[in-house]
Amino acid sequence: MYDYEIFKSHQADLLRRADQERLARQVRRDARRAGRRSGDNGPEGQVSSVRSRFVRAA
């Protein structure tokens, strides 16, 4: 009976860890999606294009 209790405790711990990892992954994914929608350029900052570096010809 003691082995079964250890098994159930370990199983509950693994399920708790999996839920925490799943939640953390979902939070990161939602943060990336929100950053894309808001026009934020992510953690790297604003990305400049080649066109913005040169003055337009007359």
ABEGO torsion letter per residue (X at the ends): XAAAAAAAAAAAAAAAAAAAAAAAAAAAAAAAAAAAAAGBAEAAEBBBBAAAABBBBX
